[in-house]
Amino acid sequence: MTVATSWSTAVTLPEGPFPDVAVEAQLRFDTASPYAVCLAFPPLGDDDAAQWTFGRELLDRGRHGPVGLGDVTVAPGPEDRVLITLRSPSARAVISVPAAVVTAFLLDSFRLVPAGAETEHLDVDAALAHLLP
């Protein structure tokens, strides 16, 4: 059985055309993927919801100093914010999330799966059965 936690919050895009306009987002964690967190945005019009999945440790460490290479980086921001930078081959977005929300979300996730106990929550047999015919 998996257990999940989800925190809704208002985020901003400080490098976007409307840096002070808040956008709803969710931070999600599921014990079935104990190393990962998800940052999700609701669908706009007919589009699918946008979501990015990246390392829980990356988010945790990024609260204290810049971390990450490639598609996702995390760093402390101004005014008690955490900056999550998402990159794709054609675009880049900086998401500013309240640091208190990130910290509370991570505390919930670490209550569900303590740091260092992630492997105890992996279902290796199910993953292999899915990969092998």
N, C-alpha and C positions, 0 to 999 in steps of 0.2 A: 504494500500500500504506500502510495506517495502522499506527501503532505506539502502544501504550498503556502506561501505568503505573498501578498501583493499590497503595495502601497501606492495610492494615487496621489499625485501632486501637480502643482502648476510649475512649469519650467519656462524659461525664456531662451531665445536664440540671440545672444548678444552681438553676433556678427551678421545677423540677418537684416532685412530691410526694415523690420519693426522690432527693435531690440527690447522694448519695454512691454510688449504684448505677451501675456501669459498664455501658454498652451497646456492642455491637460496631457499628462503622461502617467505611465505606471512603471514601477520597478517590481519585477516578479522573480521569485525563487521557488524552485520545485525540488524536493528531495530526490526525485528520480534523476536529476542532473545536478549533483551536488557541487560541482566545480563552477557552475555557470549562473549568471543572472541575466535578466532580460530587461531592456528598456523598450517599452511599447507605446505607440501613439495610436489613438483611435482613427478609424478610417475617415477620409475626407471624400464626401460624395460617393462615387462608385468605386473608388480605389480601395484596395485591401488595407488593413491596418499595417502600419510600418513597425517593424521591431528589429532590434539588434540584440544579439546574444554574445556575451563576452565573459571573461573570467571574474568570478567573485573576488578573488584575491587582488586582481587588477583594480577593481572598484575600491576595495578596502585600502590598499596601499596608496591609491591616488588621492585619498582624502588628505594625506600628509605630505605628499611631494609628487612631482610629475613622474608618471610611469607609462609604459606601453610604447610599442612600435607598430607601425602598420595601420590597420583599419580602425583601431580604437586606442585612444590615449585618454588618460584621466589625470587631472591636476587640481590642486586647491585653487579656488578663484577668489575674487574680491568679495567683500561683504558677506562672509560666511556662506559661500557657495562652493560647489564642486563642478568643475568644467569637464564634460565628457565630449571628446571630439570624435566624430564618426566620419570615416572616409570610405568612398566607393571610387571606382575608376573614373567616374564623371562628376563627382560632387564631394563637398565637405560641409559638415554642419557642426557647430559648437553648441552644446546643450548645457545650460546653466541650471543646476538643481540645488535646492536648499541643502546645505550640509547637514542640518539637523534631521532632515528626512532620510538622507543617505545613511547616516549613522543609525537611526532607529530601524530602518529596513535591514541593514547588515546585522544589527543585534538580534533581530527576529530570525534571520537566516542562520546565524551561528547558534541560536538556541535549538533550532531544528537539526542542524548538522554542525557540530563543533569543528573548528579548524583542525585539520589532521585526521578527522574521522570520515572524510569523504568516501574513501574506498569501501567502508562498511555499508554504504548506501547504494553502491553500484550493483546492478543485476547483470553480471557478466554473462551468465548462461543465456538470458533473454537476448542480449546484444549479439552473442555468437549465433544463436538460432535465427536471428533476423538477417545476419550476414551470410550464413551458410545455407545452401538449399537443402 
